[in-house]
Amino acid sequence: MALLQISEPGQSTKPHEHRFAIGIDLGTTNSLVATVRSGQADTLPDAHNQHLLPSVVHYQSDAVIVGEQARKYQLEDPHNTISSIKRLMGRGVEDLKNQFEKLGDILPYEFAETDSAVPKIKTIAGNKTAIEISADILKELKQRGEKTLGDELQGAVITVPAYFDDAQRQATKDAATLAGIDVLRLLNEPTAAAVAYGLDSAAEGIVAVYDLGGGTFDISIMQLKKGVFEVLSTGGDSALGGDDFDHAIAEWIIQQADINAASLSPIALRQVLREACLAKEILSEKTEAQISIHFTESKSWHGILNRDDLNKLIDHLIKKTLKSCRRALRDAEVEKDQVMDVVMVGGSTRALRVRELVSGFFAAELKVDIDPDRVVAIGAAIQANALVGNDTEGNLLLMDVLPLSLGLETMGGLAEKIISRNTPIPVSRAQDFTTYKDGQTAMALHIVQGERELVNDCRSLARFELRGFPPHVAGAARIRVTFQVDADGLLSVSASEEVSGIEASVEVKPSYGLKDSEIEAMLKASMENAGEDKDARSLREQQVEADRVLEAIDSAMADDAAEMLSADETDIILKARSALEKARHTATETQQLKDAMLNLEKVSADYVAKRMNASVQKSMAGHQVEEFNK
């Protein structure tokens, strides 16, 4: 008797069939590629057995060099050697003017003057965007994967910081497309780390994932249970990482050497940063580091940085991460003593001071079993292996969450939240809206992101219009707006008029314009201003209602006030109307507006009754009362 072998959709139909997929950790300082072979996930080395690929690209007129070889050109050709490009992903030209103000943040690049909102770096090979530079790094990782596996890749899972916004996530996907990589999913870095540890140790309970990389910091509070990884809350800073430790040390060196920072050449700045990084790494194992720098032919400096001095330089940066940890715990409604383990991710967690302060904060065991540089790539590989159908047990389920609420602008500049922050994704939510004016045949939709009550305090993501639906009286039309967030955290919004079926939609690819730490600042501001925001929203809602009342009374009086009202009655109503209009623009409290509207309602009650009676009489004209009783 013949047997039929049945498999789940997307899974291999034969035991010996294996689809090759990779996990990529596209990092600020270093990047890695990993895969699952013979049931084990591990990172893939290059021909020299090096697993870490420095995220550095050197451009020549006829060649592109990536990795360790490119890093050798940083001192001799800094304008054409690009590093830490992840910090520019999803950033706009205006952001750079605000972002790079301190000495340690000076970029040794030349930016091209273009009309594009996306900054372009001048190189000998032409002007390059952050997306193009990242694509060159991804190409190198893809080639390493194909060469090692010896077969065609089905796709890749690429990790991103949990606090990457839509622009930064979209930029990452665009870079992968340029590199010829099929992106199976964008996976948050803390989630990837939890996947690596959760599957290896079968952990269950509350886990904090503390991810301090070269350029970003993420904290995620997660619930691990029977293969389900649920993110309860996220926090962090998209512009804080080990690079900032280097910058703090570099500034200290320049101060000790008594040198004017503005006088240093790009090559000298790179040298200072390199020595600062080396000193930081040495102090992870030793108590002091010797530093020797030749700034110019006539100016050198030799000194010692000890561990106590390093701690003083970086403590304020580490404490900033702990503030984010405290906020993430509060959002997850979890106490510190409920945290079972703290997963340490990112090369910067090798710093002993980081481990000391984090351990003291959580009073929990630090998980450092897996190399903190490689754990994210390993988790991404495990997820990629499952997505192409090789995980026959099917015991892996990931539930990431939105870092910020998504919503629409409504009348009065109010932000109406459609999907709240920390909602598990993927998710789809719909809400009905209506028109504001009679005869309206179009509606402008403004999509915003943030926690505040007023649109001006949130971030604008996109705008689009729904046009061509039939005219109705105000409030009669029914517009359904649907928000959909996919597993990568990318948003699409559609709107449809329910009667006519007219539709419009937009895939949100926001302008590159998020400032550093904006998400963290949004959350902090929402909590600090919660009371004021509530009052401001209430006042704005009453202002919108006042506008409606004013428009209604003006329309009514233009129609029939002359026939129905005496001069005295008209004067009384107009005075109450003027008082309401004045309150609309000057009132600072909700009750003032309510009182003015109630007064107008009171003095116009007889007029409203007369209009209603007239309307009824008009409707009944030519009919018998008995006809309405049938």
HELIX and SHEET records of a PDB file:
HELIX    1   1 GLU A   68  ARG A   71  1                                   4    
HELIX    2   2 PRO A   78  ASN A   80  5                                   3    
HELIX    3   3 ILE A   85  LEU A   88  5                                   4    
HELIX    4   4 VAL A   93  GLN A   99  1                                   7    
HELIX    5   5 LEU A  103  ASP A  105  5                                   3    
HELIX    6   6 ALA A  130  LEU A  149  1                                  20    
HELIX    7   7 ASP A  166  LEU A  178  1                                  13    
HELIX    8   8 GLU A  189  SER A  201  1                                  13    
HELIX    9   9 GLY A  242  ALA A  257  1                                  16    
HELIX   10  10 ALA A  261  SER A  263  5                                   3    
HELIX   11  11 PRO A  266  ILE A  282  1                                  17    
HELIX   12  12 ARG A  307  ALA A  332  1                                  26    
HELIX   13  13 LYS A  336  GLN A  338  5                                   3    
HELIX   14  14 GLY A  347  ARG A  350  5                                   4    
HELIX   15  15 LEU A  352  PHE A  362  1                                  11    
HELIX   16  16 VAL A  375  LEU A  387  1                                  13    
HELIX   17  17 VAL A  455  ASP A  457  5                                   3    
HELIX   18  18 GLU A  518  GLU A  528  1                                  11    
HELIX   19  19 ALA A  530  MET A  564  1                                  35    
HELIX   20  20 ALA A  567  THR A  586  1                                  20    
HELIX   21  21 THR A  590  VAL A  603  1                                  14    
HELIX   22  22 ALA A  605  MET A  620  1                                  16    
HELIX   23  23 VAL A  625  PHE A  628  1                                   4    
SHEET    1   A 5 GLN A  40  THR A  43  0                                        
SHEET    2   A 5 ASN A  30  ARG A  37 -1                                        
SHEET    3   A 5 ALA A  21  ASP A  25 -1                                        
SHEET    4   A 5 GLY A 155  VAL A 160  1                                        
SHEET    5   A 5 VAL A 183  ASN A 188  1                                        
SHEET    1   B 3 GLN A  40  THR A  43  0                                        
SHEET    2   B 3 ASN A  30  ARG A  37 -1                                        
SHEET    3   B 3 LEU A  53  PRO A  54 -1                                        
SHEET    1   C 3 VAL A  64  VAL A  66  0                                        
SHEET    2   C 3 VAL A  56  TYR A  59 -1                                        
SHEET    3   C 3 THR A  81  SER A  83 -1                                        
SHEET    1   D 2 LYS A 120  ILE A 121  0                                        
SHEET    2   D 2 LYS A 128  THR A 129 -1                                        
SHEET    1   E 7 GLU A 365  LYS A 367  0                                        
SHEET    2   E 7 VAL A 339  VAL A 345  1                                        
SHEET    3   E 7 GLY A 205  LEU A 212  1                                        
SHEET    4   E 7 PHE A 217  LYS A 225 -1                                        
SHEET    5   E 7 VAL A 228  ASP A 237 -1                                        
SHEET    6   E 7 LEU A 397  VAL A 401  1                                        
SHEET    7   E 7 PRO A 424  ILE A 425 -1                                        
SHEET    1   F 2 GLU A 288  HIS A 294  0                                        
SHEET    2   F 2 SER A 300  ASN A 306 -1                                        
SHEET    1   G 4 LEU A 414  ILE A 419  0                                        
SHEET    2   G 4 LEU A 406  THR A 410 -1                                        
SHEET    3   G 4 GLN A 440  GLN A 449 -1                                        
SHEET    4   G 4 ARG A 459  HIS A 472 -1                                        
SHEET    1   H 4 VAL A 427  PHE A 433  0                                        
SHEET    2   H 4 ILE A 479  VAL A 485 -1                                        
SHEET    3   H 4 LEU A 491  GLU A 497 -1                                        
SHEET    4   H 4 GLU A 503  GLU A 507 -1                                        
END                                                                             
